Amino acid sequence: MRTALQYRTANAALLVVHGLRSFRWSEEALERDLLNSAVMSSAPTMVKRMWRMDLDSFPDGELSIEGKAADFFLLDAQGVPEAPPSYPNHHLDQVRHGLLWWDSVCTVLESSSTSSD
């Protein structure tokens, strides 16, 4: 979210899918170092009372998630650098400090839900 033009006040987001029915990630099977992947397009849909989100990322990733409902949280995470870490020639343990983890302290800026509860 640090580079998203639509969400200038946030540096992170969390998508929670309830009643997960399917989760699929695909990308080219290439031998490469760590790489920053950026979401280029997203397409949420409702089909037969199920919620679905298809995401395309640069350079070559595709994510498809389907479930009963979803909640989206736009976050301000503390201690995260303004720009994503530089990945070339680094291992995950060398760039972890610039990434969010489950124990990161966050403030919810905005949220939305597909459920009617």
Buried (B, 14 or more C-beta within 10 A) or exposed (E): BBEEEEBEEBBBBBEEBBEEEEEEEEEEEEEEEBBBBEBEEEEEEEEEEBBBBBBBBEEEBEBBBBBBBBBBBBBBBEEBEEEBBEBEEEEEEEBEEBBBEEEEEBEEBEEEEBEEE
